[in-house]
Structures are given as structure tokens and as C-alpha cells.
Amino acid sequence: MGSAFKQKAHQLIDTLPEAADWEELAEQIEIILDLRAGLADSAADRVIDNARLRAEFGLQ
């Protein structure tokens, strides 16, 4: 992790509005983690196509 992690953390904090609070920071971190998990799932071919997803939720 090291300094690359710290640099990214600082960059994230720098992008937040001045009035941001801990909850907003946590939300941004959660978004990043969700995106990384989704990309990992995609890379591991753990995905389904839109038609199947829509059918599972009755959205056709």
C-alpha cells in the first residue's frame, strides 16, 4: 500500500467540498471499493448480460 495509497487518499480528500463530513468521505470510499469489486468480477467473468438480469427482476 505505502505512499501510493496515501497519495490517492489525499487526492480523494482534496476533491471533496470544503463542507464535507466523515459520512461523505465514507460514501466516496464505498463507491471506489464497489467499482473495484465490479471490475474484479468482470475480469473474472462473474457477470450476466442485461437480458438475463432484467428477466430475473421481471423488468422485460
N, CA, C and O of each residue as an XYZ file, in Angstrom:
240
protein
N       0.837     -1.184      0.000
C       0.000      0.000      0.000
C       0.879      1.243      0.000
O       0.956      1.939     -1.013
N       1.519      1.526      1.074
C       2.515      2.580      1.161
C       2.090      3.952      0.691
O       0.941      4.367      0.848
N       3.051      4.639      0.112
C       2.838      6.043     -0.239
C       1.838      6.226     -1.375
O       1.173      7.260     -1.434
N       1.711      5.257     -2.280
C       0.723      5.374     -3.358
C      -0.686      5.446     -2.769
O      -1.518      6.230     -3.225
N      -0.943      4.619     -1.750
C      -2.236      4.653     -1.081
C      -2.481      6.009     -0.432
O      -3.555      6.591     -0.582
N      -1.487      6.509      0.284
C      -1.626      7.799      0.958
C      -1.860      8.914     -0.050
O      -2.663      9.814      0.194
N      -1.168      8.862     -1.173
C      -1.332      9.887     -2.202
C      -2.761      9.867     -2.744
O      -3.375     10.920     -2.916
N      -3.290      8.668     -3.015
C      -4.663      8.567     -3.520
C      -5.665      9.035     -2.465
O      -6.666      9.669     -2.800
N      -5.404      8.730     -1.207
C      -6.288      9.175     -0.127
C      -6.303     10.704     -0.050
O      -7.360     11.315      0.105
N      -5.140     11.302     -0.159
C      -5.062     12.762     -0.144
C      -5.783     13.360     -1.346
O      -6.473     14.372     -1.219
N      -5.625     12.739     -2.508
C      -6.303     13.233     -3.705
C      -7.809     13.167     -3.536
O      -8.518     14.100     -3.911
N      -8.307     12.065     -2.971
C      -9.735     11.931     -2.739
C     -10.227     13.027     -1.802
O     -11.233     13.682     -2.078
N      -9.531     13.222     -0.717
C      -9.925     14.247      0.247
C      -9.900     15.632     -0.395
O     -10.773     16.458     -0.127
N      -8.915     15.884     -1.230
C      -8.811     17.182     -1.893
C      -9.960     17.448     -2.853
O     -10.265     18.607     -3.138
N     -10.612     16.388     -3.365
C     -11.726     16.587     -4.295
C     -13.046     16.857     -3.578
O     -14.011     17.294     -4.205
N     -13.097     16.604     -2.285
C     -14.336     16.823     -1.532
C     -14.590     18.311     -1.323
O     -13.651     19.102     -1.232
N     -15.865     18.688     -1.246
C     -16.185     20.088     -0.929
C     -15.659     20.464      0.458
O     -15.457     19.597      1.308
N     -15.445     21.734      0.673
C     -14.923     22.202      1.967
C     -15.815     21.794      3.134
O     -15.325     21.541      4.235
N     -17.121     21.730      2.895
C     -18.062     21.414      3.974
C     -18.301     19.914      4.133
O     -19.196     19.509      4.876
N     -17.518     19.088      3.448
C     -17.715     17.637      3.517
C     -17.487     17.132      4.938
O     -16.715     17.696      5.714
N     -18.194     16.042      5.245
C     -18.030     15.431      6.564
C     -17.561     13.986      6.406
O     -17.329     13.515      5.293
N     -17.427     13.296      7.528
C     -16.934     11.923      7.508
C     -17.845     11.023      6.683
O     -17.375     10.124      5.985
N     -19.151     11.268      6.768
C     -20.108     10.447      6.030
C     -19.881     10.569      4.519
O     -19.926      9.571      3.800
N     -19.643     11.765      4.053
C     -19.400     11.971      2.631
C     -18.088     11.302      2.199
O     -18.014     10.722      1.116
N     -17.075     11.382      3.032
C     -15.807     10.708      2.731
C     -16.028      9.204      2.663
O     -15.551      8.547      1.738
N     -16.751      8.655      3.639
C     -17.018      7.219      3.665
C     -17.807      6.797      2.425
O     -17.556      5.728      1.868
N     -18.748      7.620      1.993
C     -19.537      7.322      0.799
C     -18.645      7.257     -0.443
O     -18.807      6.365     -1.276
N     -17.727      8.178     -0.568
C     -16.816      8.183     -1.713
C     -15.905      6.953     -1.700
O     -15.628      6.365     -2.745
N     -15.449      6.576     -0.521
C     -14.613      5.382     -0.399
C     -15.417      4.144     -0.785
O     -14.906      3.259     -1.471
N     -16.669      4.080     -0.347
C     -17.527      2.948     -0.678
C     -17.740      2.847     -2.189
O     -17.744      1.746     -2.740
N     -17.916      3.977     -2.856
C     -18.076      3.983     -4.314
C     -16.833      3.413     -4.983
O     -16.940      2.591     -5.893
N     -15.673      3.838     -4.547
C     -14.418      3.345     -5.115
C     -14.290      1.837     -4.908
O     -13.927      1.109     -5.831
N     -14.588      1.374     -3.701
C     -14.489     -0.064     -3.414
C     -15.493     -0.868     -4.243
O     -15.166     -1.952     -4.727
N     -16.712     -0.346     -4.410
C     -17.713     -1.022     -5.229
C     -17.271     -1.107     -6.685
O     -17.441     -2.141     -7.331
N     -16.704     -0.022     -7.197
C     -16.214     -0.042     -8.576
C     -15.093     -1.055     -8.755
O     -15.068     -1.794     -9.739
N     -14.173     -1.089     -7.811
C     -13.078     -2.062     -7.887
C     -13.605     -3.492     -7.843
O     -13.131     -4.355     -8.582
N     -14.583     -3.741     -6.977
C     -15.173     -5.083     -6.889
C     -15.863     -5.449     -8.200
O     -15.751     -6.582     -8.667
N     -16.568     -4.503     -8.787
C     -17.227     -4.754    -10.061
C     -16.244     -5.043    -11.173
O     -16.471     -5.935    -11.990
N     -15.157     -4.298    -11.211
C     -14.125     -4.541    -12.221
C     -13.471     -5.909    -12.023
O     -13.168     -6.605    -12.993
N     -13.256     -6.286    -10.767
C     -12.681     -7.606    -10.480
C     -13.648     -8.705    -10.909
O     -13.224     -9.710    -11.479
N     -14.945     -8.529    -10.642
C     -15.938     -9.509    -11.077
C     -15.943     -9.630    -12.596
O     -16.008    -10.734    -13.137
N     -15.876     -8.509    -13.270
C     -15.859     -8.510    -14.728
C     -14.618     -9.229    -15.257
O     -14.715    -10.037    -16.180
N     -13.475     -8.939    -14.685
C     -12.231     -9.569    -15.119
C     -12.261    -11.075    -14.889
O     -11.651    -11.831    -15.644
N     -12.969    -11.512    -13.849
C     -13.070    -12.939    -13.534
C     -14.274    -13.579    -14.229
O     -14.606    -14.735    -13.967
N     -14.921    -12.824    -15.112
C     -16.077    -13.291    -15.874
C     -17.247    -13.687    -14.975
O     -17.994    -14.614    -15.288
N     -17.399    -12.981    -13.863
C     -18.539    -13.203    -12.970
C     -19.595    -12.138    -13.273
O     -19.884    -11.269    -12.450
N     -20.156    -12.230    -14.469
C     -21.137    -11.237    -14.926
C     -22.302    -11.946    -15.607
O     -22.188    -13.105    -16.005
N     -23.420    -11.240    -15.737
C     -24.546    -11.721    -16.526
C     -24.973    -10.597    -17.458
O     -24.736     -9.422    -17.175
N     -25.598    -10.960    -18.562
C     -25.989     -9.926    -19.520
C     -27.279     -9.235    -19.077
O     -27.987     -9.721    -18.195
N     -27.567     -8.099    -19.700
C     -28.722     -7.288    -19.328
C     -30.036     -8.043    -19.460
O     -30.902     -7.929    -18.593
N     -30.196     -8.804    -20.524
C     -31.452     -9.521    -20.746
C     -31.734    -10.484    -19.593
O     -32.863    -10.556    -19.107
N     -30.722    -11.216    -19.159
C     -30.901    -12.165    -18.056
C     -31.211    -11.424    -16.754
O     -32.086    -11.840    -15.995
N     -30.501    -10.339    -16.498
C     -30.740     -9.565    -15.283
C     -32.162     -9.009    -15.262
O     -32.856     -9.090    -14.249
N     -32.585     -8.448    -16.384
C     -33.943     -7.892    -16.472
C     -34.973     -8.993    -16.245
O     -35.974     -8.773    -15.562
N     -34.740    -10.165    -16.807
C     -35.682    -11.285    -16.636
C     -35.749    -11.707    -15.168
O     -36.832    -11.987    -14.654
N     -34.608    -11.755    -14.496
C     -34.591    -12.162    -13.088
C     -35.393    -11.205    -12.209
O     -35.959    -11.617    -11.196
N     -35.441     -9.930    -12.593
C     -36.160     -8.935    -11.802
C     -37.518     -8.586    -12.410
O     -38.181     -7.652    -11.959
N     -37.933     -9.344    -13.442
C     -39.234     -9.112    -14.066
C     -39.342     -7.754    -14.739
O     -40.395     -7.120    -14.674
N     -38.291     -7.300    -15.375
C     -38.269     -5.967    -15.988
C     -38.312     -6.028    -17.510
O     -37.818     -5.115    -18.172
N     -38.882     -7.065    -18.071
C     -38.899     -7.171    -19.534
C     -40.045     -6.436    -20.135
O     -40.201     -6.428    -21.356
